[in-house]
Amino acid sequence: MSPPEQPPRFFLDRSLGRTAVPEALRADRWNLITLAEHYDMPADEQVADTEWIEEAAKRGWPILMKDKRIRHRQAEITAVAQRKARCFVITRGDLPSADMTQRFIANKAAILAAAAQPGAYIYSVQTDRISRLYP
């Protein structure tokens, strides 16, 4: 019998904040690292989106982010495609931390199932489902 598969470690973009969302997801037993934890502060504020997307994908970390225009940014789409990144994005910029957290938690099973599949892709995280944005 093989051991149970460990859930992936997720990478959280700075757009989700450094404290409230990561703490709430960790309380729900998500394995994650934030951009600030990986790059340290204040260096985390200077890391280009394409750089951290490539780094997270290289390490095999699915990405959680908030970016209402991700599908319109060619440099980020190219980074996702070339590095086979697995991304889950909240596309509403006006949500408070508690609502962002709730979206991830409500869709945890779907996110984990999708994250088990090879990239490249971007899923939008809605209140009650995830929907593929790219490709």
DRENMAR-648843 format. One record per residue (C-alpha): residue number from 0; residue in one letter; x, y, z. Coordinates in steps of 0.02 Angstrom, whole numbers, plus 50000, padded with zeros to 5 digits. Example, Ala and Ser with C-alpha at 12.3 -4.5 7.8 and 13.67 -1.06 7.14 Angstrom:
BEGIN
<lovex><pos>0</pos><code>A</code><X>50615</X><Y>49775</Y><Z>50390</Z></lovex>
<lovex><pos>1</pos><code>S</code><X>50684</X><Y>49947</Y><Z>50357</Z></lovex>
***
This chain:
BEGIN
<lovex><pos>0</pos><code>M</code><X>50000</X><Y>50000</Y><Z>50000</Z></lovex>
<lovex><pos>1</pos><code>S</code><X>50071</X><Y>50169</Y><Z>49951</Z></lovex>
<lovex><pos>2</pos><code>P</code><X>50069</X><Y>50312</Y><Z>50075</Z></lovex>
<lovex><pos>3</pos><code>P</code><X>49932</X><Y>50443</Y><Z>50056</Z></lovex>
<lovex><pos>4</pos><code>E</code><X>49977</X><Y>50582</Y><Z>49937</Z></lovex>
<lovex><pos>5</pos><code>Q</code><X>50023</X><Y>50745</Y><Z>50022</Z></lovex>
<lovex><pos>6</pos><code>P</code><X>49926</X><Y>50899</Y><Z>49968</Z></lovex>
<lovex><pos>7</pos><code>P</code><X>50032</X><Y>51020</Y><Z>49867</Z></lovex>
<lovex><pos>8</pos><code>R</code><X>50115</X><Y>51172</Y><Z>49938</Z></lovex>
<lovex><pos>9</pos><code>F</code><X>50030</X><Y>51326</Y><Z>49866</Z></lovex>
<lovex><pos>10</pos><code>F</code><X>50116</X><Y>51490</Y><Z>49826</Z></lovex>
<lovex><pos>11</pos><code>L</code><X>50019</X><Y>51648</Y><Z>49873</Z></lovex>
<lovex><pos>12</pos><code>D</code><X>50044</X><Y>51807</Y><Z>49775</Z></lovex>
<lovex><pos>13</pos><code>R</code><X>50061</X><Y>51973</Y><Z>49866</Z></lovex>
<lovex><pos>14</pos><code>S</code><X>49889</X><Y>52022</Y><Z>49799</Z></lovex>
<lovex><pos>15</pos><code>L</code><X>49812</X><Y>51909</Y><Z>49932</Z></lovex>
<lovex><pos>16</pos><code>G</code><X>49904</X><Y>51999</Y><Z>50071</Z></lovex>
<lovex><pos>17</pos><code>R</code><X>50036</X><Y>51945</Y><Z>50195</Z></lovex>
<lovex><pos>18</pos><code>T</code><X>49930</X><Y>51901</Y><Z>50346</Z></lovex>
<lovex><pos>19</pos><code>A</code><X>49740</X><Y>51879</Y><Z>50345</Z></lovex>
<lovex><pos>20</pos><code>V</code><X>49716</X><Y>51763</Y><Z>50196</Z></lovex>
<lovex><pos>21</pos><code>P</code><X>49872</X><Y>51657</Y><Z>50228</Z></lovex>
<lovex><pos>22</pos><code>E</code><X>49828</X><Y>51636</Y><Z>50413</Z></lovex>
<lovex><pos>23</pos><code>A</code><X>49648</X><Y>51587</Y><Z>50374</Z></lovex>
<lovex><pos>24</pos><code>L</code><X>49701</X><Y>51462</Y><Z>50242</Z></lovex>
<lovex><pos>25</pos><code>R</code><X>49831</X><Y>51387</Y><Z>50358</Z></lovex>
<lovex><pos>26</pos><code>A</code><X>49695</X><Y>51369</Y><Z>50491</Z></lovex>
<lovex><pos>27</pos><code>D</code><X>49601</X><Y>51267</Y><Z>50359</Z></lovex>
<lovex><pos>28</pos><code>R</code><X>49758</X><Y>51159</Y><Z>50340</Z></lovex>
<lovex><pos>29</pos><code>W</code><X>49819</X><Y>51225</Y><Z>50173</Z></lovex>
<lovex><pos>30</pos><code>N</code><X>50007</X><Y>51201</Y><Z>50147</Z></lovex>
<lovex><pos>31</pos><code>L</code><X>50070</X><Y>51367</Y><Z>50079</Z></lovex>
<lovex><pos>32</pos><code>I</code><X>50209</X><Y>51492</Y><Z>50065</Z></lovex>
<lovex><pos>33</pos><code>T</code><X>50183</X><Y>51676</Y><Z>50030</Z></lovex>
<lovex><pos>34</pos><code>L</code><X>50282</X><Y>51783</Y><Z>49911</Z></lovex>
<lovex><pos>35</pos><code>A</code><X>50345</X><Y>51882</Y><Z>50061</Z></lovex>
<lovex><pos>36</pos><code>E</code><X>50403</X><Y>51724</Y><Z>50150</Z></lovex>
<lovex><pos>37</pos><code>H</code><X>50493</X><Y>51658</Y><Z>49996</Z></lovex>
<lovex><pos>38</pos><code>Y</code><X>50579</X><Y>51819</Y><Z>49943</Z></lovex>
<lovex><pos>39</pos><code>D</code><X>50584</X><Y>51908</Y><Z>50113</Z></lovex>
<lovex><pos>40</pos><code>M</code><X>50526</X><Y>52085</Y><Z>50147</Z></lovex>
<lovex><pos>41</pos><code>P</code><X>50544</X><Y>52214</Y><Z>50074</Z></lovex>
<lovex><pos>42</pos><code>A</code><X>50621</X><Y>52124</Y><Z>49923</Z></lovex>
<lovex><pos>43</pos><code>D</code><X>50452</X><Y>52041</Y><Z>49891</Z></lovex>
<lovex><pos>44</pos><code>E</code><X>50383</X><Y>52208</Y><Z>49830</Z></lovex>
<lovex><pos>45</pos><code>Q</code><X>50511</X><Y>52216</Y><Z>49689</Z></lovex>
<lovex><pos>46</pos><code>V</code><X>50489</X><Y>52041</Y><Z>49616</Z></lovex>
<lovex><pos>47</pos><code>A</code><X>50410</X><Y>52045</Y><Z>49443</Z></lovex>
<lovex><pos>48</pos><code>D</code><X>50254</X><Y>51940</Y><Z>49418</Z></lovex>
<lovex><pos>49</pos><code>T</code><X>50338</X><Y>51841</Y><Z>49279</Z></lovex>
<lovex><pos>50</pos><code>E</code><X>50484</X><Y>51799</Y><Z>49396</Z></lovex>
<lovex><pos>51</pos><code>W</code><X>50380</X><Y>51731</Y><Z>49540</Z></lovex>
<lovex><pos>52</pos><code>I</code><X>50265</X><Y>51637</Y><Z>49421</Z></lovex>
<lovex><pos>53</pos><code>E</code><X>50417</X><Y>51551</Y><Z>49346</Z></lovex>
<lovex><pos>54</pos><code>E</code><X>50493</X><Y>51516</Y><Z>49517</Z></lovex>
<lovex><pos>55</pos><code>A</code><X>50333</X><Y>51442</Y><Z>49588</Z></lovex>
<lovex><pos>56</pos><code>A</code><X>50306</X><Y>51333</Y><Z>49434</Z></lovex>
<lovex><pos>57</pos><code>K</code><X>50486</X><Y>51273</Y><Z>49438</Z></lovex>
<lovex><pos>58</pos><code>R</code><X>50461</X><Y>51217</Y><Z>49618</Z></lovex>
<lovex><pos>59</pos><code>G</code><X>50296</X><Y>51132</Y><Z>49575</Z></lovex>
<lovex><pos>60</pos><code>W</code><X>50192</X><Y>51251</Y><Z>49681</Z></lovex>
<lovex><pos>61</pos><code>P</code><X>50015</X><Y>51287</Y><Z>49620</Z></lovex>
<lovex><pos>62</pos><code>I</code><X>49982</X><Y>51474</Y><Z>49630</Z></lovex>
<lovex><pos>63</pos><code>L</code><X>49841</X><Y>51567</Y><Z>49719</Z></lovex>
<lovex><pos>64</pos><code>M</code><X>49820</X><Y>51749</Y><Z>49668</Z></lovex>
<lovex><pos>65</pos><code>K</code><X>49702</X><Y>51894</Y><Z>49643</Z></lovex>
<lovex><pos>66</pos><code>D</code><X>49713</X><Y>51979</Y><Z>49473</Z></lovex>
<lovex><pos>67</pos><code>K</code><X>49562</X><Y>52038</Y><Z>49376</Z></lovex>
<lovex><pos>68</pos><code>R</code><X>49664</X><Y>52066</Y><Z>49217</Z></lovex>
<lovex><pos>69</pos><code>I</code><X>49776</X><Y>51911</Y><Z>49215</Z></lovex>
<lovex><pos>70</pos><code>R</code><X>49707</X><Y>51845</Y><Z>49051</Z></lovex>
<lovex><pos>71</pos><code>H</code><X>49749</X><Y>52011</Y><Z>48966</Z></lovex>
<lovex><pos>72</pos><code>R</code><X>49931</X><Y>52020</Y><Z>49020</Z></lovex>
<lovex><pos>73</pos><code>Q</code><X>50035</X><Y>51935</Y><Z>48886</Z></lovex>
<lovex><pos>74</pos><code>A</code><X>50196</X><Y>51926</Y><Z>48988</Z></lovex>
<lovex><pos>75</pos><code>E</code><X>50109</X><Y>51833</Y><Z>49130</Z></lovex>
<lovex><pos>76</pos><code>I</code><X>50015</X><Y>51718</Y><Z>49010</Z></lovex>
<lovex><pos>77</pos><code>T</code><X>50180</X><Y>51677</Y><Z>48924</Z></lovex>
<lovex><pos>78</pos><code>A</code><X>50261</X><Y>51638</Y><Z>49093</Z></lovex>
<lovex><pos>79</pos><code>V</code><X>50114</X><Y>51524</Y><Z>49139</Z></lovex>
<lovex><pos>80</pos><code>A</code><X>50121</X><Y>51436</Y><Z>48970</Z></lovex>
<lovex><pos>81</pos><code>Q</code><X>50311</X><Y>51415</Y><Z>48960</Z></lovex>
<lovex><pos>82</pos><code>R</code><X>50332</X><Y>51356</Y><Z>49140</Z></lovex>
<lovex><pos>83</pos><code>K</code><X>50172</X><Y>51253</Y><Z>49143</Z></lovex>
<lovex><pos>84</pos><code>A</code><X>50109</X><Y>51348</Y><Z>49295</Z></lovex>
<lovex><pos>85</pos><code>R</code><X>49950</X><Y>51297</Y><Z>49384</Z></lovex>
<lovex><pos>86</pos><code>C</code><X>49856</X><Y>51453</Y><Z>49436</Z></lovex>
<lovex><pos>87</pos><code>F</code><X>49697</X><Y>51489</Y><Z>49534</Z></lovex>
<lovex><pos>88</pos><code>V</code><X>49644</X><Y>51670</Y><Z>49528</Z></lovex>
<lovex><pos>89</pos><code>I</code><X>49512</X><Y>51779</Y><Z>49606</Z></lovex>
<lovex><pos>90</pos><code>T</code><X>49463</X><Y>51901</Y><Z>49470</Z></lovex>
<lovex><pos>91</pos><code>R</code><X>49371</X><Y>52026</Y><Z>49579</Z></lovex>
<lovex><pos>92</pos><code>G</code><X>49479</X><Y>52164</Y><Z>49647</Z></lovex>
<lovex><pos>93</pos><code>D</code><X>49352</X><Y>52228</Y><Z>49772</Z></lovex>
<lovex><pos>94</pos><code>L</code><X>49339</X><Y>52077</Y><Z>49888</Z></lovex>
<lovex><pos>95</pos><code>P</code><X>49391</X><Y>52090</Y><Z>50071</Z></lovex>
<lovex><pos>96</pos><code>S</code><X>49509</X><Y>51959</Y><Z>50143</Z></lovex>
<lovex><pos>97</pos><code>A</code><X>49369</X><Y>51857</Y><Z>50223</Z></lovex>
<lovex><pos>98</pos><code>D</code><X>49278</X><Y>51840</Y><Z>50056</Z></lovex>
<lovex><pos>99</pos><code>M</code><X>49436</X><Y>51791</Y><Z>49963</Z></lovex>
<lovex><pos>100</pos><code>T</code><X>49474</X><Y>51660</Y><Z>50095</Z></lovex>
<lovex><pos>101</pos><code>Q</code><X>49297</X><Y>51593</Y><Z>50086</Z></lovex>
<lovex><pos>102</pos><code>R</code><X>49310</X><Y>51570</Y><Z>49898</Z></lovex>
<lovex><pos>103</pos><code>F</code><X>49468</X><Y>51466</Y><Z>49915</Z></lovex>
<lovex><pos>104</pos><code>I</code><X>49399</X><Y>51363</Y><Z>50059</Z></lovex>
<lovex><pos>105</pos><code>A</code><X>49231</X><Y>51333</Y><Z>49974</Z></lovex>
<lovex><pos>106</pos><code>N</code><X>49322</X><Y>51270</Y><Z>49819</Z></lovex>
<lovex><pos>107</pos><code>K</code><X>49463</X><Y>51176</Y><Z>49906</Z></lovex>
<lovex><pos>108</pos><code>A</code><X>49416</X><Y>51004</Y><Z>49839</Z></lovex>
<lovex><pos>109</pos><code>A</code><X>49402</X><Y>51068</Y><Z>49660</Z></lovex>
<lovex><pos>110</pos><code>I</code><X>49565</X><Y>51165</Y><Z>49676</Z></lovex>
<lovex><pos>111</pos><code>L</code><X>49657</X><Y>51014</Y><Z>49745</Z></lovex>
<lovex><pos>112</pos><code>A</code><X>49587</X><Y>50903</Y><Z>49606</Z></lovex>
<lovex><pos>113</pos><code>A</code><X>49637</X><Y>51028</Y><Z>49471</Z></lovex>
<lovex><pos>114</pos><code>A</code><X>49808</X><Y>51058</Y><Z>49551</Z></lovex>
<lovex><pos>115</pos><code>A</code><X>49843</X><Y>50872</Y><Z>49535</Z></lovex>
<lovex><pos>116</pos><code>Q</code><X>49837</X><Y>50892</Y><Z>49346</Z></lovex>
<lovex><pos>117</pos><code>P</code><X>49986</X><Y>50956</Y><Z>49246</Z></lovex>
<lovex><pos>118</pos><code>G</code><X>49987</X><Y>51138</Y><Z>49190</Z></lovex>
<lovex><pos>119</pos><code>A</code><X>49983</X><Y>51259</Y><Z>49105</Z></lovex>
<lovex><pos>120</pos><code>Y</code><X>49817</X><Y>51334</Y><Z>49157</Z></lovex>
<lovex><pos>121</pos><code>I</code><X>49728</X><Y>51472</Y><Z>49249</Z></lovex>
<lovex><pos>122</pos><code>Y</code><X>49564</X><Y>51442</Y><Z>49341</Z></lovex>
<lovex><pos>123</pos><code>S</code><X>49451</X><Y>51580</Y><Z>49404</Z></lovex>
<lovex><pos>124</pos><code>V</code><X>49394</X><Y>51549</Y><Z>49584</Z></lovex>
<lovex><pos>125</pos><code>Q</code><X>49210</X><Y>51595</Y><Z>49602</Z></lovex>
<lovex><pos>126</pos><code>T</code><X>49100</X><Y>51585</Y><Z>49756</Z></lovex>
<lovex><pos>127</pos><code>D</code><X>49041</X><Y>51408</Y><Z>49716</Z></lovex>
<lovex><pos>128</pos><code>R</code><X>49153</X><Y>51340</Y><Z>49577</Z></lovex>
<lovex><pos>129</pos><code>I</code><X>49314</X><Y>51358</Y><Z>49480</Z></lovex>
<lovex><pos>130</pos><code>S</code><X>49310</X><Y>51398</Y><Z>49295</Z></lovex>
<lovex><pos>131</pos><code>R</code><X>49451</X><Y>51383</Y><Z>49170</Z></lovex>
<lovex><pos>132</pos><code>L</code><X>49512</X><Y>51550</Y><Z>49101</Z></lovex>
<lovex><pos>133</pos><code>Y</code><X>49666</X><Y>51487</Y><Z>49008</Z></lovex>
<lovex><pos>134</pos><code>P</code><X>49695</X><Y>51400</Y><Z>48894</Z></lovex>
***
